[in-house]
Amino acid sequence: MSVSAPLPIDAVLPELAAALERGTRAVLVAAPGAGKTTRVPLALLDAPWRNDGKIVMLEPRRLPARAAARRMAQTLSEAVGETVGYRVRMDTKVSPRTRIEVVTEGVFSRMLIDDPELSGIAAVIFDEFHERSLDGDLGLALTLDASALREDLRILVMSATLDGARVASLLGDAPVIESAGRAFPIETRHIVPDANARIEDSVIATVLSAMREEAGSVLVFLPGQAEIRRVAERLHSQVGPDTDIAPLYGQLSGAEQDMAIQPAQTGRRKIVLATAIAQTSLTIEGIRIVIDSGLARVPVFEPETGLTRLATRRVSLAAADQRRGRAGRTEPGVCYRLWHEGQNASLEPFDAPEIFSADLTSLVLDLASWGVTDPATLSFPDQPPMVAWSKAKTALAALGALDQTGGLTALGRKLSALPLDPRLGAMLVAAADDGEAMDAALAAVVLGEPGLGGNGSDLAERVARIARQDNARAKSARALAARLARQAGGNDRIGMIDVGSHLARAYPDRIAQRVGVGRFRLAVGRQARMEETDALAQAEFLVVAEMTGSAQSGFIRQAAGISREDLHALLDDRIMGGETLQFDREAKAVRARMQTRFGALVFDDAPAQITDLEQAAHLLAQGAIEIGIDRLAWSREQMSLRGRASFLRAHIGEDWPDLSARGLSDAGPDWLAPHLYGLTRIAEITAEHLSAALFALLPWEKRQEMERLLPSHFDAPSGSRIPIDYGAENGPVLAIRVQELFGLDSHPSIANGRVKLLLSLLSPAHRPIQTTRDLPGFWRGSWRDVAKDLKGRYPKHFWPDDPIAAQATSRAKPRGQ
């Protein structure tokens, strides 16, 4: 083995080798740029314990896996596929001579499930374990479990930003070896972007400034493909002819990704526009300038809807440091961070493990095939959340993959053998039964391979393109689809390729109905949209495969159209039909419609006669609450009754009902609905209906007690019965002409004398002249001045100097005067 130049990791390789000679497990914490990825596997090739077994090293992504294999092969002056090879989805380069295999974490999980003893494998190396992908966590948990069968199996966990002691404990107190990285200095410059500008504007301005100020090539971190495409398009016209612009993201082909990480040609500069794919495990020669947007696009699973959407998030501090480290891999560099330096304190220390935000259906299925129904029996770095775990079990049971004990069914064993998401696996098995396995397999491959067949939103077009194209990537995709089709028990002949129908089998909850141009409603009730100019924007129905955006409203990135006829054929046993009642606020009436629907989707909708009168009454009562309780046809007596009951509740106790508008609204429709049977319009609700409802809320014995405590009227000394207003803000009010109270030397009260009425004393013309809660005090105080004024205005009326001694009257003068 020839080594071109020393790396920091070289200093600890003897210690690492000794640790794996003494025991079977170790943890290596090595700073970025130390060289662990390409030096450690080669250093272990000559270990005595290896015998002729292979060393398998896991990488989180395909690009780093291929790049690591290539670099190690170059070190050995060999071609990839000889001593060092790789296995990634749709691309494998190994031979009988291969002794080091670099594989992606998903591929390794499949290898483990197919061969739990890991026959012929001497060591498993988990590289960049700090990324904490779901497949990485699963791979480690299963490897630790499998080591009970293989006491000689070496397990090495490597990372740049890892809590080594925590992982060492998980590995049974394994030794921790630490290595420093290459110490090239990196200057960090914070650029605060305009809050109103798009991130692309800030990135482009910073790139152009950095190109003027600094030498070398540039690595720009952006959240996703869309931003990369927009920045690339604008930069092409603003940089010189000696500068290459190279996008780098997962949707590119392997060849395009490999070209992006090659060093710039002599005399030229390169601008690499990358997602988080370039964050770790890669050394791009010539890069000494890093521009970090501070953003990443991550998948977020929503258990309540069963959807995984892509969300744009702030990177963690550890991720930002990883990105910064790209500038100092081969020489001193500079990192531009597009955020205020003070914001560093608000960044999360580390990225959250994927197990906390992922769809766990594949994990549950893999563990069931391993014979595990309780994840707590395995050594996961973090146990999966029980809500997501339970949702995944429910989803698999609905597919028919799990039995009541959580074990695999016959279908579950078929799905477990397929390297697909369980829903796509079920789609493929169903298609195989219909003789359409190859069509469904092509759809599954395109769906799982970003950028395959183009980057448009229409999956059907992309699948059709892959079915007919003659390039290497299309041929590889068809070969993989053919293997999947045969594995599912079907043939490998391409047919009509009805992508929408196949995806509807896999994701019925993601069927969406157009509610406007580019606006859709999913079967789960969630809203989604797409560009109005998109070819699918006018489709009546879609099956959504990928979304970004918020939990309330997502943006459709990938979908396939499906016809109404195909939906009826596929969902015939799940489409529900019948009468649907709704309250029409504009018409203030309950309306009936005859509908057929699937979830939140409405296929047919026509007016109908109301037959469910009980439900109609309930909706009408709810509608009355919505438009306002006090807008109903209450009589004056009913309003008084409601006011008195609410007053008693506030002043006496909660055994009295709250009959205020708010109280009745908060109580819901049940108090009113039984009395509206047969009614459909608000205008039909009369005082008689309301009286029946009030009687149920306030029965006879309660009304009798109310009359005793809170009489509806006041018996005035004049003989008149004057109503008491219990709805006033300041308490019960008695509005009465002042001469009707002559002779009364005590203040009128209610509730056994505990509450004084507020007297609104009126003139003969019923105009207010005074308010008081102390009638005797009024007689003895300000009455003389009031009487003097009244004598001038109403000379024909009787205004005594001593009202306490006078006779009350409802006339101009007392009788006999």
Rosetta blueprint (number, residue, H / E / L):
1 M L
2 S L
3 V L
4 S L
5 A L
6 P L
7 L L
8 P H
9 I H
10 D H
11 A H
12 V H
13 L H
14 P H
15 E H
16 L H
17 A H
18 A H
19 A H
20 L H
21 E H
22 R H
23 G L
24 T L
25 R E
26 A E
27 V E
28 L E
29 V E
30 A E
31 A L
32 P L
33 G L
34 A L
35 G L
36 K H
37 T H
38 T H
39 R H
40 V H
41 P H
42 L H
43 A H
44 L L
45 L L
46 D L
47 A L
48 P H
49 W H
50 R H
51 N L
52 D L
53 G L
54 K E
55 I E
56 V E
57 M E
58 L E
59 E E
60 P L
61 R L
62 R H
63 L H
64 P H
65 A H
66 R H
67 A H
68 A H
69 A H
70 R H
71 R H
72 M H
73 A H
74 Q H
75 T H
76 L L
77 S L
78 E L
79 A L
80 V L
81 G L
82 E L
83 T L
84 V E
85 G E
86 Y E
87 R E
88 V E
89 R L
90 M L
91 D E
92 T E
93 K E
94 V L
95 S L
96 P L
97 R L
98 T L
99 R L
100 I E
101 E E
102 V E
103 V E
104 T E
105 E H
106 G H
107 V H
108 F H
109 S H
110 R H
111 M H
112 L H
113 I H
114 D H
115 D L
116 P L
117 E L
118 L L
119 S L
120 G L
121 I E
122 A E
123 A E
124 V E
125 I E
126 F E
127 D L
128 E L
129 F H
130 H H
131 E H
132 R L
133 S L
134 L H
135 D H
136 G H
137 D H
138 L H
139 G H
140 L H
141 A H
142 L H
143 T H
144 L H
145 D H
146 A H
147 S L
148 A L
149 L L
150 R L
151 E L
152 D L
153 L L
154 R E
155 I E
156 L E
157 V E
158 M E
159 S E
160 A L
161 T L
162 L L
163 D L
164 G H
165 A H
166 R H
167 V H
168 A H
169 S H
170 L H
171 L L
172 G L
173 D L
174 A L
175 P L
176 V E
177 I E
178 E E
179 S E
180 A L
181 G L
182 R L
183 A L
184 F L
185 P L
186 I E
187 E E
188 T E
189 R E
190 H E
191 I L
192 V L
193 P L
194 D L
195 A L
196 N L
197 A L
198 R L
199 I H
200 E H
201 D H
202 S H
203 V H
204 I H
205 A H
206 T H
207 V H
208 L H
209 S H
210 A H
211 M H
212 R H
213 E H
214 E L
215 A L
216 G L
217 S E
218 V E
219 L E
220 V E
221 F E
222 L L
223 P L
224 G L
225 Q H
226 A H
227 E H
228 I H
229 R H
230 R H
231 V H
232 A H
233 E H
234 R H
235 L H
236 H L
237 S L
238 Q L
239 V L
240 G L
241 P L
242 D L
243 T E
244 D E
245 I E
246 A E
247 P E
248 L E
249 Y L
250 G L
251 Q L
252 L L
253 S L
254 G H
255 A H
256 E H
257 Q H
258 D H
259 M H
260 A H
261 I H
262 Q L
263 P L
264 A L
265 Q L
266 T L
267 G L
268 R L
269 R E
270 K E
271 I E
272 V E
273 L E
274 A E
275 T L
276 A H
277 I H
278 A H
279 Q L
280 T L
281 S L
282 L L
283 T L
284 I L
285 E L
286 G L
287 I E
288 R E
289 I E
290 V E
291 I E
292 D E
293 S L
294 G L
295 L E
296 A E
297 R E
298 V E
299 P E
300 V E
301 F E
302 E E
303 P L
304 E L
305 T L
306 G L
307 L E
308 T E
309 R E
310 L E
311 A E
312 T E
313 R E
314 R E
315 V L
316 S L
317 L H
318 A H
319 A H
320 A H
321 D H
322 Q H
323 R H
324 R H
325 G H
326 R H
327 A H
328 G H
329 R L
330 T L
331 E L
332 P L
333 G E
334 V E
335 C E
336 Y E
337 R E
338 L L
339 W L
340 H L
341 E H
342 G H
343 Q H
344 N H
345 A H
346 S H
347 L L
348 E L
349 P L
350 F L
351 D L
352 A L
353 P L
354 E H
355 I H
356 F H
357 S L
358 A L
359 D L
360 L L
361 T H
362 S H
363 L H
364 V H
365 L H
366 D H
367 L H
368 A H
369 S H
370 W H
371 G L
372 V L
373 T L
374 D L
375 P H
376 A H
377 T H
378 L L
379 S L
380 F L
381 P L
382 D L
383 Q L
384 P L
385 P L
386 M H
387 V H
388 A H
389 W H
390 S H
391 K H
392 A H
393 K H
394 T H
395 A H
396 L H
397 A H
398 A H
399 L H
400 G L
401 A L
402 L E
403 D L
404 Q L
405 T L
406 G L
407 G L
408 L E
409 T L
410 A H
411 L H
412 G H
413 R H
414 K H
415 L H
416 S H
417 A H
418 L L
419 P L
420 L L
421 D L
422 P H
423 R H
424 L H
425 G H
426 A H
427 M H
428 L H
429 V H
430 A H
431 A H
432 A H
433 D H
434 D L
435 G L
436 E L
437 A H
438 M H
439 D H
440 A H
441 A H
442 L H
443 A H
444 A H
445 V H
446 V H
447 L H
448 G H
449 E L
450 P L
451 G L
452 L L
453 G L
454 G L
455 N L
456 G L
457 S L
458 D E
459 L H
460 A H
461 E H
462 R H
463 V H
464 A H
465 R H
466 I H
467 A H
468 R H
469 Q L
470 D L
471 N L
472 A H
473 R H
474 A H
475 K H
476 S H
477 A H
478 R H
479 A H
480 L H
481 A H
482 A H
483 R H
484 L H
485 A H
486 R H
487 Q H
488 A L
489 G L
490 G L
491 N L
492 D L
493 R L
494 I L
495 G L
496 M L
497 I L
498 D L
499 V H
500 G H
501 S H
502 H H
503 L H
504 A H
505 R H
506 A H
507 Y L
508 P H
509 D H
510 R H
511 I E
512 A E
513 Q E
514 R E
515 V E
516 G E
517 V L
518 G L
519 R E
520 F E
521 R E
522 L E
523 A L
524 V L
525 G L
526 R L
527 Q E
528 A E
529 R E
530 M L
531 E L
532 E L
533 T L
534 D L
535 A H
536 L H
537 A H
538 Q H
539 A L
540 E L
541 F E
542 L E
543 V E
544 V E
545 A E
546 E E
547 M E
548 T E
549 G E
550 S L
551 A L
552 Q L
553 S E
554 G E
555 F E
556 I E
557 R E
558 Q E
559 A E
560 A E
561 G E
562 I L
563 S L
564 R H
565 E H
566 D H
567 L H
568 H H
569 A H
570 L H
571 L H
572 D L
573 D L
574 R L
575 I L
576 M E
577 G E
578 G E
579 E E
580 T E
581 L E
582 Q E
583 F E
584 D E
585 R L
586 E L
587 A L
588 K L
589 A E
590 V E
591 R E
592 A E
593 R E
594 M E
595 Q E
596 T E
597 R E
598 F E
599 G L
600 A L
601 L E
602 V E
603 F E
604 D E
605 D E
606 A E
607 P E
608 A E
609 Q L
610 I L
611 T L
612 D L
613 L H
614 E H
615 Q H
616 A H
617 A H
618 H H
619 L H
620 L H
621 A H
622 Q H
623 G H
624 A H
625 I H
626 E H
627 I H
628 G L
629 I H
630 D H
631 R H
632 L L
633 A L
634 W L
635 S L
636 R H
637 E H
638 Q H
639 M H
640 S H
641 L H
642 R H
643 G H
644 R H
645 A H
646 S H
647 F H
648 L H
649 R H
650 A H
651 H H
652 I L
653 G L
654 E L
655 D L
656 W L
657 P L
658 D L
659 L L
660 S L
661 A H
662 R H
663 G H
664 L H
665 S H
666 D H
667 A L
668 G L
669 P H
670 D H
671 W H
672 L L
673 A H
674 P H
675 H H
676 L L
677 Y L
678 G L
679 L L
680 T L
681 R E
682 I H
683 A H
684 E H
685 I L
686 T L
687 A H
688 E H
689 H H
690 L H
691 S H
692 A H
693 A H
694 L H
695 F H
696 A H
697 L H
698 L L
699 P L
700 W H
701 E H
702 K H
703 R H
704 Q H
705 E H
706 M H
707 E H
708 R H
709 L H
710 L L
711 P L
712 S L
713 H E
714 F E
715 D E
716 A L
717 P L
718 S L
719 G L
720 S L
721 R E
722 I E
723 P E
724 I E
725 D E
726 Y L
727 G L
728 A L
729 E L
730 N L
731 G L
732 P L
733 V E
734 L E
735 A E
736 I E
737 R E
738 V H
739 Q H
740 E H
741 L H
742 F L
743 G L
744 L L
745 D L
746 S L
747 H L
748 P L
749 S E
750 I E
751 A L
752 N L
753 G L
754 R L
755 V E
756 K E
757 L L
758 L E
759 L E
760 S E
761 L E
762 L E
763 S L
764 P L
765 A L
766 H L
767 R L
768 P E
769 I E
770 Q E
771 T E
772 T E
773 R L
774 D L
775 L H
776 P H
777 G H
778 F H
779 W H
780 R H
781 G L
782 S L
783 W H
784 R H
785 D H
786 V H
787 A H
788 K H
789 D H
790 L H
791 K H
792 G H
793 R H
794 Y L
795 P L
796 K L
797 H L
798 F L
799 W L
800 P L
801 D L
802 D L
803 P H
804 I H
805 A H
806 A L
807 Q L
808 A L
809 T L
810 S L
811 R L
812 A L
813 K L
814 P L
815 R L
816 G L
817 Q L
